[in-house]
Amino acid sequence: MPEPLRVDPTELHLIAGRLEGHTSDFLAAHSGSHWRAAQVSIGSGAASAALRQMLCKWEDDGGHFAARLTKHAEDHREAAVRYINTDTVGADAIDAADPAP
């Protein structure tokens, strides 16, 4: 028989908080690096266009990465709530069951 699944909803909430912290740290570092890179002056023409294109791509990628981290945090919180609800419903069903005659 397989082992029962043991999930600690509190741990899921803690992990979600850590993911949110990593997201904030990433956004702060990414924003600072992006700003510094945008201050570079490399003239005009192809090099300048390439830098602008790179910065736009970098900004898009950073936004997607932050959104994924945020989604992971939300998923951890949702899982914690679902585990708590499942345990509560199960416990209520056991409490409501009539004893066998």
N, C-alpha and C positions, 0 to 999 in steps of 0.2 A: 504494500500500500504506500502511495507517495506521502511524503511529509506534508503537513499542512503549511499553507502559505502564511508567513508571519510578516506583516507589514505594520510599521509604526507610523501612523499619520503625523505625529509630531516631527518625526525625522523627515518626512516628505515636505512639511512646511519649512523646516530648517534649510533643506536643500534648495527649495524655491527661493528663500531669502538670499542664499549664497549666489544662486544664479542671477538674481536681480542685482546683487552687489558687483558681480563680474560684468554684467551689462553696463552698469554705471561707470565702472573703471574703464572698460573698453571704449565707451562713447567719449569719455573725457580725454583719453590718450589719443584716440582717433581724431577727434576734433582738433586737438593741439597740433598733431602732426600734419593734418590736412591744412590748417591755417599756415603753418611754417612753409609747407611745400608750395602753397599758393602765392607766397611772397617772393618766390624765386623769379628772377628776371633773366630770361634767356634769349631775349630779343623777339623777333617776329618771325613769321614764316612757318615752316614745317615744324620746327622745334617747339615753338610757342603753341601751335595747334595741338601737337602731340601731348604737351604737358597739360593743356586744358582737358583734352580727351581722357588722359590718364586720371586726372583729378575727379572728373565726373564719374568715371567707372569706379574709382576708389570710394567715392561718396556713396554710390549706389550699393556697392558690395558691403560697405560698412553698415548701411541701413538694413540690408537683408540679414546680415549676421546678428545685429542687435535685435531685430524682430524675431529671429529664430530662438535666441536666448530667452527673450521675453515669453515666447510661446512655451518653451520648455518649463519655465517657472510656473506659468499658468496651469500647464498640464499636471505638474506635481501637486499644486494646490487642489485642483479638481479631483485628482486621484485620492488625496487625503480625505476630502469630503465624501467621496463615493465609498471609500472603505468604512468610514464612520457610519454612514447611512446604512450600508449593508449589514454591519454588525448590529446596529440598533434594530433594524427590521427583523433580523434573525433572532435576536434576543427576545423581542416582543412576541414573535411567533412561538418560541419555546415556552414563554411565560403563559401564553394564551392557550396552549395545548391542554386538552383534558387528560388527566391521568388515566392510564389503562385500568379497566376494571379488574 
